[in-house]
Amino acid sequence: MPTSGTRTAALALFLLPAAALAAPRAWVSATFGVDTGVCSRPAPCRTFTYAITKVDAGGEVNVLDSGGYGEMTITKSVTVNVAPGVTAGIVAAAADGVTINGAPTDEIVLRGLTISTTGTRTGIKALAFGVLHIENCSVNGVGSAGYPIGISATASASARVLIVDTIVRNFYDGIFVGGPVNATIERSRAFGNAEGLFAGIDSRTTIRESVFSGNDRGVMVYNSLSGSTTAVTAANNAISGNTHGAFLYADAGGTAEIVLSANAISDNGTAGVYVNNLGGTADLTLSANTVHNNGAGVQMSTFGGGTTVARTRNDNTFLHNAGGDVIGGSLTTLPPK
């Protein structure tokens, strides 16, 4: 016979709110999903928005078949997982594709999504989070009119973003990183944007083994806030076929820094590396890059009393830059490693 303690425990479990009984996994299907129940694998739900409400914080939403799953807002730790061979589409029309507005401790994983935007919608807008992983996603815009953004990470508190094996194309800013956000971009591609990457005020970004091509400015490093620093480290990338390859912009006492190491910087119409200093500190370091077939290799312009520091380890290869290898300034040789 059950003891009184056993009966009390059973009654307490029965009275738990529905949220406490959420599952670690939910499933969605475009073919036979319905937004009711708990989104089990035999009885999946239809949309990401509904399925996310049915998993615990830190849970996982899995996609069973190809189709459109609608815009979604994420306010807790969760993984949205699309298996290889399945196309899980989001058309950002009524709202941004994915909006992330969680807590500074939340970790979100977006894996395998295909996002298409209309008008000025943002593909992935990350406003508040702790760690955001964007893996094997495709984010597609319709052009730069109205300043649409592919991936925007602008958390007010310190946060980390990891973008891996992802394509972003046809936006004003393909990837926008702002505020005290630390971003890592690996094996990803930005095509056809006004700015492939816009590294905004007080952000830190590392780029490795990625391609920035067909943009107006491939990698834009921007700062116009006195006392703050925007820093980008780019190694082993292809920065080619843009109007400006890497573009360093410093103004109003802000510091913009870029370290370029072992990149192929080629066929950029105006310059492979362009420094535009309007009254801040522009800090450029070059090491082991191949800089060739650009309008100019490195072009430096300083206005308004700014300070430009440009360094080289003297191991870069400059070839066939039509307007000259280094114009508007000079490179200071660093000591050997």
Buried (B, 14 or more C-beta within 10 A) or exposed (E): EEEEEEEEEEEEEEEEEEEEEBBEBBBBBBEEBEBEEBBEEEBBBBBBBBBBBBBBBEBBBBBBBBBEBBBBBBBBBBBBBBEEEBBBBBBBBEBBBBBBBBEEEBBBBBBBBBBBBEEBBBBBBBBBBBBBBBBBBBBBBBEBEEEBBBBBBBBEEEBBBBBBBBBBBBBBBBBBBBBBBBBBBBBBBBBBBBBBBBBBBBBBBBBBEBBBBBBBBBBBBBBBBEEBBBBBBBBBBBBBBBBBBBBBBBBEBBBBBBBBBBBBBBBBBBBBBBBBBBBBBBBBBBBBBBBBBBBBBBBBBBEEEBEBBBBBBEBBEBEEBEEBBBBBBEBEEBEEE
